Amino acid sequence: MSTILIIVSGKMARTSSFEEAYMVLIKFLMLSKHRVIELGSEYDLTAMQTMTLFLLDEPRPMLRFKKVFNCDASNVTGIIDGLEHKKLVSRYENPDDRRIKMVKLEEQGETVRSALLQKLGHQDGPILSRLDPGEFRTFITLLRKVTQEA
């Protein structure tokens, strides 16, 4: 078992395992997932379509979603087809390599994505409302650090 020791004033304040960190993170993700699915359904979106909208902060290759979602390319095609049918995204060939299909948000997709994010942040009893402003800033900083792409 891997353990992180936290030292305060030269004394060991507490120990925390990587396993505990992952269990807490998984619990947070599951609580968040239910809310995301609920909000996405208000826009007639599947859970995967909703998550795809959140991940499209910039145009991305379709293959990236295969890796992120750990699914078959045909599943990604189905997700993108559904979003494209709703006029939320469009796909195009990468100008540098025509074999690569790119996906980008359309104006309507940006509007839905913004509305979803706003609802996530402003609903009664959001998960993150338990944090005071300083804790919230620290939480965001730490999440950015551990989710940085290599």
Salt bridges, closest charged atoms under 4 A:
GLU38 OE2 - ARG35 NH1 2.08
GLU42 OE1 - LYS119 NZ 2.84
ASP57 OD1 - ARG60 NH2 2.55
GLU58 OE2 - ARG60 NH1 3.69
ASP81 OD1 - ARG91 NH2 2.23
GLU84 OE1 - ARG91 NH2 2.75
GLU93 OE2 - LYS101 NZ 3.45
ASP97 OD2 - ARG99 NH2 2.74
GLU149 OE2 - ARG64 NH1 3.88
